[in-house]
Amino acid sequence: MTPAVKAAKKAGISHRIHSYRHESGNQAYGAEAADKLGLSPEQVFKTLVVMLEGRELAVAVLPVARQLSLKACGRALNAKKVALADPAQVQRATGYVLGGVSPLGQKKRLRMVIDDVAWSFETIYVSAGRRGLEIELAPDELQRLAGAISAAIGA
């Protein structure tokens, strides 16, 4: 059981776990999850870690079908300079490897923003903390559990 699944269980939130066989070498992790689980890429969300102002890590959660708008992410998190974080920093801060970064159960709690399109769905799918494992939950539950804010961050 991953830290993400443990966090969901401990919080008592309604969720479902979905697994699929991850193909090694496939680095389009979110698209692979959507394809293998037969889901819309708009309903499967990726977890990206960003560096704010060169000194603070934060998390952006948005559909795999969209690109992160660094400018919009910066506005939402009150930062002028935003860049994708270095993979080594991501792993150290979250405890997860790329392709398996979950917004839940991270080693260090980071500020988080969820793309507001999440509320177009009753449930969304995010990484459950391992490649080939997704957790389905309501966007409200994710927001509450992660202490996240909501904003339009996808393009």
Rosetta blueprint (number, residue, H / E / L):
1 M L
2 T L
3 P H
4 A H
5 V H
6 K H
7 A H
8 A H
9 K H
10 K H
11 A H
12 G L
13 I L
14 S L
15 H E
16 R E
17 I E
18 H E
19 S E
20 Y L
21 R L
22 H L
23 E L
24 S L
25 G L
26 N L
27 Q L
28 A L
29 Y H
30 G H
31 A H
32 E H
33 A H
34 A H
35 D H
36 K H
37 L H
38 G L
39 L L
40 S L
41 P L
42 E L
43 Q L
44 V E
45 F E
46 K E
47 T E
48 L E
49 V E
50 V E
51 M E
52 L E
53 E L
54 G L
55 R L
56 E E
57 L E
58 A E
59 V E
60 A E
61 V E
62 L E
63 P E
64 V L
65 A L
66 R L
67 Q L
68 L E
69 S L
70 L H
71 K H
72 A H
73 C H
74 G H
75 R H
76 A H
77 L L
78 N L
79 A L
80 K L
81 K L
82 V E
83 A E
84 L E
85 A L
86 D L
87 P H
88 A H
89 Q H
90 V H
91 Q H
92 R H
93 A H
94 T H
95 G L
96 Y L
97 V L
98 L L
99 G L
100 G L
101 V L
102 S L
103 P L
104 L L
105 G L
106 Q L
107 K L
108 K L
109 R L
110 L L
111 R E
112 M E
113 V E
114 I E
115 D E
116 D H
117 V H
118 A H
119 W H
120 S H
121 F L
122 E L
123 T L
124 I E
125 Y E
126 V E
127 S E
128 A E
129 G E
130 R E
131 R L
132 G L
133 L E
134 E E
135 I E
136 E E
137 L E
138 A L
139 P H
140 D H
141 E H
142 L H
143 Q H
144 R H
145 L H
146 A H
147 G L
148 A L
149 I E
150 S E
151 A E
152 A L
153 I L
154 G E
155 A L
